[in-house]
């Protein structure tokens, strides 16, 4: 389906359905943008996490059981 056809079909919908379509489209764009931003940030920090021991100093505690004291 071409963009023009999609827009024409959306215009035929009642307003409540059009609003729903717009909300879902915006939600999809935001989700995609969030994933892009997170991937970009992870890519930028990848080398740092691999080489800087201060950033990963506590990872050796990942599998240690911690118990709350009472």
Secondary structure, DSSP 8 states (H G I E B T S, - for coil): --HHHHHHHHHHS-HHHHHHHHHHHHHHHHHHHHHHHHHHHHHHHHHHHHH-TTTSGGGGGTTS------
